[in-house]
Amino acid sequence: MDIILNSLPHRYPFLFVDKVLSLKEDEIIVKKSVSINEWFFVGHFPDNPILPGVIIIEAIAQAAGVLFLHNFKDKDNYLPVLTAVNEFKFKKSAKPGDDLIIKVKKEKIKKLGQVIFPTAKGEVYVEDVLIAYGNLTFAITPKK
């Protein structure tokens, strides 16, 4: 959890990455355990709780944030911002009790001035079944 908290500005209740399982130069694998006690299940949906797709996308974005920022020099002075979600597909729902295994791979990185624009491909699995995937683009910008 330290690598997550040291890499991301997110905190409870908006932190959706629980554990780093593997971290390489260009790829990260993380785990998110889905609990019925999560705040969004109160209204999504009380009689048939499913994990909102936007939360799945945010979990991928946070995993990518750890991948991009864990060795980033001066990361306290930069903010990672999700700028685009492309070609995203949901194949199955995630429910309370599921463990999401999120795999993120760096695709490319562009730099314009002080702003860095990395892209990543994300995949989400539940019990080795691919449930969602897509591409994300970020801007890592100076906080000032």
Residue pairs with C-beta under 8 A, 6 or more apart in sequence:
1 18
1 19
3 20
3 23
3 66
3 70
4 15
4 17
4 19
4 20
4 62
4 66
5 11
6 70
7 65
7 66
7 69
7 70
7 72
7 75
8 15
8 17
8 62
8 65
8 66
8 69
8 80
9 79
9 80
10 16
10 62
10 65
13 39
14 58
15 62
16 32
16 55
16 58
16 59
16 62
17 30
17 31
17 32
17 59
17 62
17 63
17 66
17 102
18 30
18 31
18 32
18 33
19 30
19 31
20 28
20 29
20 30
20 66
21 29
21 30
21 31
21 101
22 28
22 29
23 29
23 66
23 67
23 70
26 67
26 105
26 106
27 67
27 103
27 104
27 105
27 106
28 63
28 64
28 66
28 67
28 103
28 104
29 101
29 102
29 103
29 104
30 59
30 63
30 66
30 101
30 102
30 104
31 99
31 100
31 101
31 102
32 59
32 99
32 100
32 102
33 98
33 99
33 100
34 51
34 94
34 95
34 96
34 97
34 98
34 99
34 100
35 96
36 49
36 96
36 97
38 96
40 51
40 52
40 55
41 49
41 96
44 50
44 52
49 95
49 96
50 93
50 94
50 95
51 93
51 94
51 95
51 98
51 100
53 90
53 132
56 90
56 94
56 100
56 124
56 131
56 132
57 85
57 88
57 132
57 134
57 136
58 82
59 100
59 102
59 124
60 102
60 104
60 120
60 122
60 124
60 132
60 134
60 136
61 82
61 136
61 138
63 102
63 104
63 122
64 104
64 118
64 120
64 122
64 136
64 138
65 80
65 138
67 104
67 106
67 120
68 80
68 106
68 118
68 120
68 138
68 140
69 75
69 78
69 80
69 140
72 78
72 140
77 142
77 143
77 144
78 140
78 141
78 142
78 143
79 140
79 141
79 142
79 143
80 138
80 139
80 140
81 138
81 139
81 140
81 141
82 136
82 137
82 138
83 117
83 137
83 138
83 139
84 136
84 137
85 134
85 135
85 136
86 134
86 135
86 136
86 137
87 134
87 135
88 132
88 133
88 134
88 135
89 132
89 133
89 134
90 131
90 132
91 130
91 131
91 132
91 133
92 126
92 129
92 131
92 132
93 131
94 100
94 124
94 126
94 131
98 126
98 127
99 126
99 127
100 124
100 125
100 126
100 131
101 124
101 125
101 126
102 122
102 123
102 124
102 125
103 122
103 123
103 124
103 125
104 120
104 121
104 122
104 123
105 120
105 121
105 122
106 118
106 119
106 120
107 118
107 119
107 120
107 121
107 135
108 118
108 119
109 116
109 117
109 118
109 119
110 116
110 117
110 118
111 117
114 141
114 142
115 139
115 140
115 141
115 142
116 139
116 140
117 137
117 138
117 139
117 140
118 137
118 138
118 140
119 135
119 136
119 137
119 138
120 135
120 136
120 138
121 133
121 134
121 135
121 136
122 132
122 133
122 134
122 135
122 136
123 130
123 132
123 133
124 130
124 131
124 132
124 133
125 131
